[in-house]
Amino acid sequence: MEIILLIIGFLIIVKSSDILVDCASSIATKFHVPKMLIALTIVSFGTCAPEVAISFHSIAEKNGTIAFANVIGSCIVNIFLIIGLAALIKPIKVKHQTIKKELPILLIITSCFAILMLDSIFNPISQNIFSRTDGIILILLFLLFVTYLVQMLNRKETEENTIHEKSKSILKDLFFLILSIILISWSSELIVKNATIIAKNLKISEKIITMTAIVIGTSLPEMFMTITSAKKEEFDMTIGNIIGTNIFNICIVLGLPVTIYGRIALTNFSLIDILVTVLSSLTLFLFARSERMISKKEGLTMILIFFAYYLYLFIN
């Protein structure tokens, strides 16, 4: 039964991702809104639903390990595995605006997140603690990102006289977009739950379950959304989804519950984990700058880094 439900989950998430890309692209075109803006907001926030649920639940129970593994793992998987796979399928064209603005913002936020996690580096006798103050800093960084999004929205040219005529088709697109996000979130939960049951029945260790079924499982919405958009050559959706998702993961998925529930200890994370998180954003930025395209070769490099990191996790 678990295998059947797993297959059903994959079928639903594949079709829902296809619908999500089409509807988001259609809405952006009809409203003359940059597709990058739609990808950075509605799409990326919508595909973060599984991570939000896991993070709030784990931090509420003072289990910082699951919450941080979820966010750190997702950031690494989103770039090294998902962007890598998408680039292997079709080289990803990156606009100058993305290289100049969105990718540096992601790199700055990821670097600040890493610094906040490294209390023991600045004070060797202290324990690595993620405090309520750290959570507030992340939320403030997110508000700065929102300010940038508002500026991006103000730069668009809207044809006021055509909006009323398009309202019916817009409502249809909006309905299917929301429905696809709900189905993606539900199917990813179905996949994670049944994959975990199968893994336990096969006597696979809890650590491997966490780093595969949960971290990679909750990244399935982003994976199918990104690969689908790359196939359709909707490259703003491809890259914007991952940028927005990682920023939302760090600032809201982690920052908000920590701000609400208070400090949590970071006992199971090494300097390597944190450095690889920063390396993921830095690699994406540097590869995008090279000829404004992430090539198949660079995509393969990303995937190899991903497997090298996971090999390190399993060995240690």
C-alpha positions in Angstrom: 0.0 0.0 0.0 2.9 2.4 0.9 4.4 1.8 -2.6 1.1 2.5 -4.3 0.6 5.7 -2.3 4.2 6.7 -3.1 3.6 6.3 -6.9 0.3 8.2 -6.6 2.1 11.0 -4.8 4.7 11.3 -7.6 2.0 11.3 -10.3 0.1 14.1 -8.6 3.2 16.2 -8.0 4.4 15.9 -11.6 1.1 17.0 -13.0 0.5 19.7 -10.4 4.0 21.2 -11.1 3.2 21.4 -14.8 -0.1 23.2 -14.1 1.7 25.6 -11.6 4.3 26.7 -14.2 1.6 27.3 -16.9 -0.7 29.3 -14.6 2.0 31.4 -13.0 3.4 32.2 -16.4 0.0 33.1 -17.7 -0.8 35.4 -14.8 2.5 37.2 -15.2 1.9 37.7 -18.9 -1.7 39.0 -18.5 -0.8 41.4 -15.7 2.5 42.5 -17.3 4.2 41.4 -14.1 7.8 40.1 -14.5 7.8 36.3 -14.3 10.8 36.6 -12.0 8.5 38.4 -9.5 5.9 35.7 -9.6 8.6 33.0 -9.2 10.2 34.8 -6.2 6.8 35.2 -4.4 3.7 33.1 -5.2 5.6 30.1 -6.6 8.5 29.9 -4.2 6.4 30.6 -1.1 3.8 28.1 -2.2 6.3 25.3 -2.8 7.7 25.9 0.7 4.6 24.6 2.5 6.1 21.3 3.6 9.2 23.0 5.1 7.0 25.4 7.0 5.0 22.7 8.6 8.0 20.6 9.6 9.9 23.6 11.0 7.1 25.0 13.2 6.3 21.5 14.5 9.9 20.7 15.4 10.9 24.1 16.9 7.7 24.1 19.0 8.9 20.8 20.5 12.4 22.3 20.9 13.8 19.9 18.4 16.3 22.2 16.6 18.0 19.4 14.7 15.1 18.6 12.4 14.3 22.3 11.8 17.9 23.2 10.9 18.5 20.0 8.9 15.4 20.8 7.0 16.5 24.3 6.1 20.2 23.7 5.5 19.5 20.5 3.6 16.8 22.2 1.5 19.1 25.1 0.6 21.8 22.7 -0.5 19.5 20.3 -2.4 17.7 23.2 -4.1 20.9 24.5 -5.7 23.3 21.7 -6.1 20.8 18.9 -6.9 17.7 20.7 -8.4 19.4 23.5 -10.4 22.1 20.9 -11.4 19.5 18.5 -12.8 17.6 21.3 -14.5 20.8 22.6 -16.2 21.6 19.0 -17.3 18.3 18.9 -19.0 18.6 22.3 -20.6 21.2 25.0 -20.0 19.6 27.8 -17.9 19.8 31.3 -19.3 20.1 33.9 -16.5 19.2 37.6 -17.0 21.6 40.4 -16.1 19.1 41.8 -13.6 19.1 38.4 -11.7 22.9 38.3 -11.6 23.1 42.0 -10.5 20.3 41.9 -7.9 18.5 38.7 -6.9 21.6 36.4 -6.7 23.6 38.8 -4.6 20.6 39.2 -2.2 20.5 35.4 -1.8 24.3 35.3 -1.2 24.1 38.1 1.5 21.2 36.5 3.3 22.8 33.0 3.2 26.1 34.5 4.5 24.3 36.3 7.4 22.5 33.1 8.3 25.9 31.2 8.4 27.4 33.9 10.7 24.4 33.7 13.1 25.0 30.0 13.4 28.7 30.3 14.3 28.7 31.6 17.9 31.5 29.3 18.9 33.8 30.7 16.2 33.6 34.2 17.7 33.5 33.0 21.3 35.2 29.5 21.6 33.8 29.0 25.1 30.2 29.5 24.1 27.8 27.0 22.6 26.2 27.5 19.1 22.8 28.8 19.9 20.2 30.2 17.6 18.4 32.9 19.6 15.2 34.9 19.3 17.4 37.9 18.3 18.9 35.8 15.5 15.3 35.0 14.3 14.4 38.7 14.3 17.5 39.5 12.3 16.4 37.0 9.7 12.9 38.4 9.5 14.4 41.9 9.1 16.5 40.6 6.2 13.3 39.2 4.7 11.6 42.6 5.0 14.5 44.1 3.0 13.9 41.4 0.4 10.2 42.3 0.3 11.1 46.0 -0.2 13.1 45.0 -3.2 10.1 43.0 -4.5 7.9 46.1 -4.1 10.4 48.1 -6.1 10.4 45.5 -8.8 6.6 45.6 -8.9 6.6 49.4 -9.2 8.9 49.2 -12.3 6.3 47.2 -14.3 3.9 49.0 -16.7 0.3 48.0 -16.2 -2.4 48.4 -18.8 -5.2 49.4 -16.6 -7.9 49.3 -19.3 -7.2 45.6 -20.1 -7.3 44.2 -16.6 -11.1 44.1 -16.4 -11.4 42.3 -19.7 -8.9 39.7 -18.5 -10.4 39.2 -15.1 -12.3 36.0 -15.9 -9.3 34.2 -17.3 -7.2 35.6 -14.5 -9.5 34.1 -11.9 -9.4 30.7 -13.7 -5.6 30.8 -13.7 -5.5 31.9 -10.0 -7.8 29.1 -9.0 -5.7 26.4 -10.7 -2.5 28.0 -9.4 -3.8 27.8 -5.8 -5.1 24.3 -6.4 -1.8 23.1 -7.8 0.1 24.5 -4.8 -2.3 22.7 -2.4 -1.9 19.4 -4.4 1.9 19.8 -4.5 2.1 20.3 -0.7 -0.3 17.4 -0.1 1.4 15.0 -2.5 4.9 15.8 -1.1 3.6 15.0 2.4 2.2 11.7 1.1 5.6 10.9 -0.5 7.6 11.8 2.6 5.3 9.8 4.9 5.3 6.6 2.8 8.9 6.8 1.9 9.8 7.0 5.6 7.5 4.0 6.4 9.2 2.0 3.6 12.7 3.0 4.8 11.9 1.9 8.4 10.5 -1.4 7.2 13.7 -2.0 5.3 15.7 -1.2 8.5 17.4 1.9 7.0 19.0 4.2 9.6 17.2 7.2 11.0 20.0 9.5 9.8 19.7 8.4 6.2 15.9 8.7 6.4 16.1 12.3 7.6 18.6 13.3 4.9 16.8 11.6 2.1 13.1 11.0 2.7 12.5 14.2 4.7 15.0 16.8 3.3 14.9 15.6 -0.4 11.2 14.7 0.0 10.1 18.2 1.1 12.2 19.6 -1.8 10.1 17.7 -4.4 7.8 20.6 -5.1 10.8 22.8 -5.9 12.4 20.0 -7.9 9.4 19.3 -10.2 8.6 23.0 -10.5 12.2 23.9 -11.5 12.7 21.0 -13.9 9.3 21.6 -15.5 10.0 25.3 -16.0 13.5 24.5 -17.5 11.9 22.1 -20.0 9.4 24.9 -21.0 12.4 27.4 -21.2 10.7 29.5 -18.5 14.1 30.3 -17.1 12.9 33.2 -14.9 10.7 30.6 -13.2 13.5 28.1 -13.0 16.0 30.3 -11.2 13.5 32.6 -9.4 11.8 29.7 -7.7 15.0 28.5 -6.1 16.2 32.0 -5.1 12.8 32.8 -3.5 12.5 29.4 -1.9 16.0 29.6 -0.2 15.4 33.1 1.0 11.9 32.1 2.4 13.4 28.9 4.0 16.1 30.8 5.8 14.2 34.0 6.8 10.6 32.7 7.4 10.6 28.9 7.7 13.4 29.1 10.3 13.4 32.8 11.5 9.7 33.0 12.3 9.3 29.9 14.5 12.5 30.8 16.4 11.2 34.3 17.0 8.0 32.9 18.3 9.2 29.9 20.4 12.7 31.2 21.4 16.3 29.9 21.4 17.3 26.5 20.3 20.7 24.8 20.6 22.7 23.7 17.5 24.5 20.6 18.6 24.5 18.4 15.5 25.9 20.8 12.9 29.5 21.1 11.8 31.4 23.9 10.2 31.3 21.8 7.0 27.5 21.9 6.9 27.4 25.7 7.2 30.2 26.3 4.7 28.5 24.0 2.1 25.3 26.1 2.6 27.2 29.3 1.8 29.1 27.5 -1.0 25.8 26.6 -2.7 24.7 30.3 -3.1 28.2 31.3 -4.1 28.4 28.6 -6.7 25.1 29.5 -8.2 26.1 33.2 -8.4 29.5 32.4 -10.0 28.1 29.9 -12.5 25.3 32.3 -13.5 27.8 35.1 -14.1 29.8 33.0 -16.6 28.2 33.8 -19.9 24.9 34.5 -18.1 24.1 30.8 -18.4 24.4 27.7 -16.2 25.7 25.1 -18.6 25.3 21.4 -18.6 28.9 21.1 -17.5 28.2 23.4 -14.6 25.1 21.5 -13.8 27.1 18.3 -13.6 29.6 20.0 -11.3 26.8 21.0 -9.0 25.4 17.4 -8.8 28.9 16.0 -8.1 29.3 18.5 -5.2 25.9 17.4 -3.9 26.9 13.7 -3.9 30.3 14.5 -2.4 28.6 16.3 0.5 26.0 13.5 1.0 28.9 11.0 1.0 30.5 13.1 3.7 27.3 13.0 5.8 26.9 9.3 5.6 30.5 8.6 6.4 30.4 10.9 9.4 
